[in-house]
Amino acid sequence: MKRSVRHALSALALAGLAVTAAAGCGAGDSVKKAVEEVEQSASAAADEVEKKANGPFEVTYEVTADQPLDSVEYEEGREAQKAVESPKAPWRTTVTLKDMTPPSVMATGAEESGSVTCRILYKGKVIKEKTAKGEFASASCVAVAPRL
């Protein structure tokens, strides 16, 4: 939020300088220099935001179940999802994703009854959770990639 406020203030300052220059207050070169400084600052801030938006972030996948698991599939940041066959519940792994890749995990039960729950955590907080019940229950969690 602080950056958004800074960007808004920079835009207001730039607009104020433009109005001052248009009004002919004689600021001339100093207005031009101030405008250039504001533009450079805004450009640097935008580059930093883009770098963070496309940079790596870590999520933790968790699966719990009251039945044996058939499989767990999850996004690990490469071109294909990773699959784990017959993992023991509770199951947990942490991965590093980038480029705003949406985190996802799907767990499937191996029995004809029971429940399966998947969770995606970011910085220790649950950002997505889903529970499925019944025959060969399959819980699937897909979250929007965490923002800055």
C-alpha positions, 0 to 999 in steps of 0.5 A: 500500500505504501508504494501505491500512495507514493505513486499517487503522490508522485502523480499529483506532484507531476500534475502540479508541476505541469500546471505550474509550467503551463501557467507560465510561472517562470519556473522553466528549467527547474520545473523540467528538472523536477518532472524528469526526477518524478518520472525517473522515480516512478519508473524505478518504482514500477520496475521494482514492483514488476520484479517482485510480481515476477519473482519467486514466492514460496507456498506450502501444500498440505493434505489431510485425510481420514482414509489412505491416499491414492495420490497427490498432484501439485504445481512445483514450478516446472512445466508439468505438475508433480505426482506422488503415489500413495503418500501417507496422510498428513502430507506436506511439502513446500515449493518455490514458484515464480512468474505469478504461477498459480499454486495448485494441489489435488489429493485423491482418496484410495477408499470408498468412503472418507474425506480428504482436505487440501490446503495452500499456505502462503507465509503461514496463512491458508490462502485456499482450502477444500474438503471432499467427502465420499467415494474416492474423494478428491479435493482440489485447491487452486489459488491465485498467485499471492500478490506483493 
